[in-house]
Amino acid sequence: MEEENKKEIEEEIVEEVKKEIEEELTREEIIEKETIKQRLEIWKPKTEIGKLVKEGKIKNIDEILGKYVILEPEIVDSLLDLKSDLLAIGQSKGKFGGGKRKIWKQTQKKTAEGNVPTFSCMAVVGDENGHVGIGYGKAKETLPAREKAIRNAKLNIIKIKRGCGSFDCNCSEPHSIPFKVKGKCSGVDVILIPAPQGTGLVAGDEAKKILKLAGLKDIYSRSFGQTRSTINFVKAYIKALEKLKDETK
């Protein structure tokens, strides 16, 4: 009886913690949306495309992608409802607790005044409907590095072609990719293969973040080489998805 009571108490505690985490995430999303709205209200576009978007003459981002270079992140914010996530590119320090992945990559520079630390991170943004982008940011503090990474991810956004290219699935829903694609970055090779419905994302944790925000639900993947270098690993996935982008032009 005592063991059953302990299990029940533990389950209640776990559920309470999950609810608190979900509430915190929803609060962060609400705050981000409010800040984006405030920025868009204050935004004074400097490029011709930005002026057309601000005036409402361009209402679809597909009219811009592949034709013009996006130089203002507000263009993407006003045309898409994006979600963002950070990729674990760093590694924690410590003799016994070290080796764990974390989102911040810390480096140091030797100067006459002493060690100057810098923080860098990589962000991914997407609308879960075929638009995705990654960006890298570096600064002396964590929050500016995060903002830079998200800004660069919005400027590097692409549109991919989705479909159902698996031989085991005859549906016409865009839950996977239409054909097999390959991507390479430095010493990392990646292959993305269409999968039938219900398979899920058969990929690494960081790759799942990219595929999910791109709107892909079922994919087989294979990776070769130095896959522990997360930056090259992520870039290989984006280069594979860019081949789907080229087919849409």
C-alpha angles and dihedrals in degrees: 000000000000091000091050091050090050091051091049091050091048091050091050091050091049091050092049091050091049091051091050091050092049091049091050091049092050090049091051091049091050091049092049092050091049092050090048090052091050091049092050091051092052094038116121108189119224100187128069092241090051091052091051091050092047091051091049096243091121113049101160123062091208087074088064105037114094093011106060137024114247110225100166123061090207088072090064093042092054095048102037137043099225134191122202137204136176124236123224103244098145135074129223120240129232139093098253104014096040127108097055117130120248135173096244121075111200124201133173135215123206113230136163089260093051139264115344111200123207130189127213134182141174123229133194125203131188144149095225087241105090101295121106139153141172131211139184125219133186130186144141091262134040102242096051089048090053092049091049092050093050091046092052091046090056091050091050096049118141137184120235131199114243129194146126111281099157119118090215094058126061099183123117097218120122096239097124140014124290097233143000117284135185132211133189134190120171107306097350125093122188132189122194117199128188115251134196123254116286095029096104127202109320096194143095123294095257092045090052090060091057096044093046094051089047089059098250118140107172124039140141115215137186126192132191135187130019097357093161090074093087097192094058090039092056093044090053089056092049091049089052091051091047088065087063087050091055091055092058095059 
